[in-house]
Amino acid sequence: MSEQSPAITMHIYCRIDVIVTDPSAVTGHAVADLRAADIDWSTEDDDVDTAAEELGADLTASLASVADISRLVDDIPGVEFRGGHCWAEQGPARDPFHADER
């Protein structure tokens, strides 16, 4: 942003529906990312093998862990990704904008 214009915080709300055609590819990718992550396992309640086994058995958690929402604004000039939240759910779509469902 120019020195004359202050930065403006904005929020983008998205719901993305996907079809998983290869669950083992998703969980495998998530487990590989977990194993490659810079995590100090001595400060965690479990170890990398236990965490990898749990993640590999949970397609929903695996998909949520590898979905990269920071790329939604890639290549948009003047926009910097600052953070966000991504989750996955199975079942029928719901309206996440209703406060009573949170």
Secondary structure as UniProt FT lines:
FT   TURN            3..4
FT   HELIX           23..36
FT   HELIX           41..43
FT   HELIX           48..56
FT   HELIX           59..66
FT   HELIX           69..73
FT   TURN            74..75
FT   TURN            77..78
FT   TURN            96..97
FT   HELIX           99..101
//
